[in-house]
Amino acid sequence: MTAFDPAELRQQFPALSLTQNGQPLVFFDGPGGTHVPQRVIDAVTRYYVEMNSNRDGAFLTSQRSDAMLDDAHAAMADFLNARPPDEIAFSQNMTTHAFNLSRAVGATLKAEDEVVVTLLDHEANSSPWKALEERGVRVNWVDIHPEDCTLDMADLEAKLNEHTRVIAIGYASNAVGTVNDVKTIVGMAHAAGAMTCVDAVHYAPHGPIDVQALDCDFLVCSVYKFFGPHLGVLYGKQSAIDRLPAYKVRPAGHSRFETGTQNHEGIAGALAAIDYLAEVGREYGSELAGRYPGFTGRRLELKTAMSAIQAYEFGLFGRLMEGLKRIPGLKIWGIADPARFDQRTPTVSFTLEGVSPRQIAEYLGQRGICVWDGHFYAQALIERLGLDESGGMVRVGLAHYNTAEEVDRLVTELLVLVSGQEGLPAVA
């Protein structure tokens, strides 16, 4: 297998050449949205030039547009290992999908029915379900273990009963990186007679997803988190979709979760993003094919791509965590034991004694290092950890285009910060 080469791949991402004060910008902001390869930009432009049209016309540009849309649905089905492409729906974003889905599911629920959500999740996978309380549906919250920011599985089991109809669960926490045991949770849900909605937005850029193996009923993710345009994607198991009412206009003949004219140019970019990942699989993942018996073609290429990316990111993440642990006064929130890194993504959040998360983000931003601070829409988690009033956390997220040199630059700047040499409060 060709050694994973971020330098070669970085050449495909124009934004990675940006500089600030004569230094390259460092992008550790991937959990909020990744950059895109040139082919994605080209695909969006090409759509406007060669196929800009609405659906189902009897003329060339509409036919080209329809063909591209069909290809994009098939590509996303390959990415998630969905069965027919009509189990895939695009939309404005994941949040839009979640509200549309909760409304459709809510129409089938009664006042005594219950929905389970978790304190670990992004608000987009809890607020849409909490909105069903206006129908009389009860919403139960699953707690976490604060010491490592993992789900309390015993509490989850205790929340399940004969009234449970939906479990909304995150594949991975966008705030602290915890990867949940989704397959086990889906099994628990189905044993209780409940359906599952998995938020895979944060996990999708970091590892392979197989909705058939998970057996989940619905899964949502966002293309702009894995190197494409701002779009949401919904996978719905056909048997689960068939149980729900359709909220759409009568003449619309396409997916019930694709209302109105879609962002066709963005979907063209999504297709290009999948093509990019498939190329990564061909270049760097060939020796990983044995992990995926029965997979062929693009589906195999995408699985091996994400496995190769995952392996590279794990190595880089170990370097990052070692560096952060050297910094006096820095607290890592979430799993910090290297033996358990397979239970998390390469995203780490921390606080620093004596310095607010915003101060840290501004300090790093002035030095060309992009990180996020705050609650990252994981509001319930930040509140549970008691960090809401103090500004939340600083979040550093690695992507496969990041490098060891960038990690070392971040650690060096943080060490300078805690030494008090830059005019901010020194860490006691």
N, C-alpha and C positions, 0 to 999 in steps of 0.2 A: 504494500500500500504506500502510495506517495505520502511523505511526511506533510502534515497539515501546515500550510504556508499562508499565514495571515497577510504577509507583505504582498504576495501575488494577488490575493483577493481584494485587498485594500485599493489596489489600482482601479478596480471597477466601481468604486464609490467616490464620485466627484467631491462630495462634501468633506471627505477626510483630508483633502488638501488645504482646507481653510486654515488661516493663521490668525493669531492675535498678538500684537506687540512683537512680531518677528518669530513667534514660536507656533508650532502646529497646535491646533485645538485638539483637546483630548475629550472624547465623547463617552462618558460613563452614564449618560442619560437614557440609555436604551429602554429601560422599563417604561418610560413615558412615550417611547416611539423611536424606532431605529431609522438610520439613513438608508438610502436606496441605491442600488447599482445603476449604472448608466442605462442599461437595457430597459429598466422600468421607466425612466424619463423618456426614452425613445419610443416606447410602446404607447405612452399617453399621447405624445405628439403625433405619432403615426395614426392613432385612432382618429384624431381630429382631421387629419389630412385625407385619409383613405377610406374611412368607414363611418363618419359621423352621421348617425341616423337613429330613428326610433325603430322599434321591433316590427317584424312581420310585413314589411313592405315588399312589393313585387319589383324591386329595382336594385341595382348593384350595391350601393352603399348600405342599404338595409340588410341585404343578404350577407354582406361581409360582416356587418355588426352582429347579426344573429349567429353566424358561424363562430365569431370570436367569443360571444357569450356562452355558447355551448361548450367551446373548448375550455373556457375558464371554469365553468362548473365541473367539468370532468377533471381538470387539473386539481381543483380544491378537493374533490372526492378522492383523488389519488393521495393527496397530502395527508388527509385524515383517515384514509382507508374506509371511506364510506362505500356503500354498495352502488346503487344507481346514482347518476349525477343529480337526479331530482330530489335527493336527500340533502342537497346543498342550497342555501339561499344567501344572497348578499343583501346588505343594507347599509345605511349611513354609518353605523357603528354598532359595537356589541350592546351598548345600553339600549339602543332602539330595539334590537332583537329581543332583549330580555323583557322589556315592557310589553312588546307585542305578544311574546310567548306567555307572560304571566296573565295578560288579559284573556288570551284564548283558553289557557288552563283554568283560570278563575271562573270562566263561564260554565265549567263542568263541575264546580265545587259547591258544597252546601255549607251552611253556617257552622256545623260542628266539625268540619274538616280542618286538618292541620297541615302546615308547611314548616319545614325545618331549614333554617339558615345558620350560618356560623359567624362568630366574632372575628374569624381570620380573613373574611372575604372582603373584596372590593365592594363598595356600595352598589355598584351596578348589578351585583348578583344577590343583593339582599333587599334594597329599596323597592324594586319592582314586585317582589313577593310580599313585602310588608304592606304594599298598597292594597293587597287583597283583604286587609283587616276591615276595610269599609264594607266588604261583603259579609262580614261576620266570621271570616276564616281566622283561625288562631295561628300565630307565628311563634315558633319556639326557636330560641337561640342556643346554639352549642358553644360551650365555653372552651378555653384554651388552657394549656399549661404555660404560665407566664415565663417560667425559667428558660424555656427553649422555644416558645412560640409555636408549639405544635397543638393540634386538635386534641381535645379530651375525648377519646373514643368511647370511654365508659359513659360520659355524659351524652354523647350522640346516641348510643344504644338505648339509654334511658329515655330519650326524647321520642323514640319510635313506639307507636302503638297502632291499634286498629283504625284510628282516625287519620293517620299520616297519609298524605296524598302526594307530596312532593318533597324531595330533598334537593336543595340548591347548594352545591359544593364547589369550591375552587380547586383546580388541579394543582396550582401553586400560588402562594401568597405573593402579590406584587409588592408588598411592603418589606417582608422579612425573608422571602425566598423559600419558605417551607413547602415541600412537595407532599401532598396528601396521598394516602393509600386509596386512590379513587376506585380501583376495581373492587376492593373489599367493601367500600361504602356503597357502591352500586348494588352489590350482592345483598347487603343489609337492607337497602331500600326495597329491592324487588321482593325479598322475603316478607317484608311488611306490607306489600301490595302498593308501594309508592313508585312514582316515576322520578327520574333524576335529571337535573340540569347542571352541567359541568361548565364552569368558567375556566377556559384554557388560555385566556389572553396572555397571562404572564408565562405560562409554560411553553407555549408554541414555538418561540424562537430558540429554545434550549434543548429540546429533546423530541424523539419521535412520538406521534400520537396515533393510536389505533382504536377507533371507536367501536369496531367489531369486537376486539379483545376486551375492551372495557365494558361493553354491552350497555353503555349509557343510552338514555332515551334522547337527550339533547346535549349538544356541546356548542359553545360559542367561543369565538376567538376574533382577533383583529389583525387585518393584513398589515397595518402600519407598524405592528410590533415585530413582524418578520419580513422587513425589507421591502415593503410595498406601500401603496397609497393608503389614505385614510378610508378604510372600509371595515364593516363588520361581516362576519361569516357565521351562519348558523347551520349546524348539522342536526337533522331530525330523523330518527329512526322511522321508517315508513309506517310501521304499525302504530307508533306513538302519534305521528302526524295525523293519521286517519281517524284518531279518536277525538280530534279537536275541531271546533268550528273555525271557519275561514272568515277573517275580517278583511275583505277586499271588495273592489267594485265588480259588478256582475260580468262585464265583458272581459276581464283580465283572465287570460288562460294559462299564466305561468304560476310559479310557486306561490302558495297562499301567504308566505312570509316575505314576498317581494312585492310591496305595494307601490304602484305608480312606476314611472320611468326611473330606472336605476342610474347610478353613476357609471355609465358605460366606459368612459375613458379611464376611470379608476379601476374598473374590472379588467380592462386591457393591461393596466399596470400590474394588477394582481397576478394575471397569467404570466407575465414576464418575471415576476418575483419567484413564482414556482419553477419556471424554467431555470432561473439562476440556481436555486437550491438543487434541482436535479443535476445540474452541471457539477456542483460541489460533490454530489454523491458519485458521479462518474469519475471525478478526479481524485477524490480522497477517501472514498468509502468502499472500494471494491472488495477489500479483504474482510469487510464486515457483513458481507452478504449472507454468510452462514447463520447469522442471527435471525434471519427472516425467511424461513422455509416457506415455499409456496408463493412468495412475492416475486414478481417479474417486472421488467420494463420500468416505467417512470415510478410506479409505486415502490419498487425496490430501491431505485436511485434516491428517492426522497427519504426513505427510512435510513439508508446508510449515510446520507448527507447529515441528517440530524444526529445520528450516533457519532459521526466524526466530529461534528461541531461540539457535541456534548463532551467528548473526551478532551478536546483541546481546551474548552472552557473550564473543565474541572482542574486541569493542571494550572491554568492561569489563576483560577480562583484560590487555589492553595497558596500561591505566592502572595496574593492580595491579603488573605487572612493572616498569614505570617507577619506581613508588614504592619497591618492594623494592630495586631497584638503587641507590637513593640512600642506603641504610642501611649505615654502615660495619661491616665484619666479617661481613656476611650473605652466605652462599653458597647459591645456588640449585642444586638438584639436578635435572638434566634439561635439556631444550631451553630455552635462554634467548634465542635469536635470534628477533626478531620476524618475520623472513622465513620462519621455519619453524613459526609458531604453528599452521598447518593440520595439523601432525603431532602435536598434543597437545590435550588437553582443558583447560578453564580451572581446573585444579587444580595448585597449585605447592607443593612442599615445600622447606624450607630449614633450615639450621643457622646459629647465630649464635655467633661466637667469644666464649668466656668465659661463656656462659649456656647451661644445659642446655635441651633441648626441653621438659621438664616445667616448668621455671621460667618459660619463655616462655608456655606454655599457661596456667599458673596466673595469671601476671601479666595476660594478656589476659582470662582468665575473670573475674577480679575486677573488670575494667572493662567487663564486659558483652559481650565479643567471644568467640564460641565457635569454637575451632579444636581440631584433634586433634594429639596428639603420640604418638610411639612408632614401631611398625613397621607398623601397619595391616594385619596379617596378610600383608604382603608380606615375610615373614621372610627368604627366600632373597636378595632384593634388598638388604635392609638389611645382611645379613651380607657380601654381595659388595662393598658399598661401604665396609665397615669401620666401620659406625656402630652396630652392635649393642650394644657395651659402653658407648657414650656416650649411649644413650637414643633412638637413631633420629633422627627429624626432626620438625619442625613442619609440619603440612599445612593449607593454606588452600584451600578449594574453593568456587568461585563457582557459584551457581545463577541461574536467570533472574529470581528475585525479589530478588536483591541489587542494590545501587545504587552509583553513583559516590561518594556521600557516605559510605557504609559503608566503601568501599575507602580513602578518604582518612582516615577515622577510625582504621583499622588502621595505616596507615603512620605517622600522627602518634604513635600510642601506642608503636610500635616505636622511633621516633626518640627519644622521651622515655626509653625503656628504655635504649638504648645510650648516652645521655648520662650515665647513672649517677645521675639525679635521684631514682630510686625505690627506692634502697637495695639493688638487685641489683648484681652485679659489672659494672663498666663494661667495654665492649669496647675492647681495646687497639688 
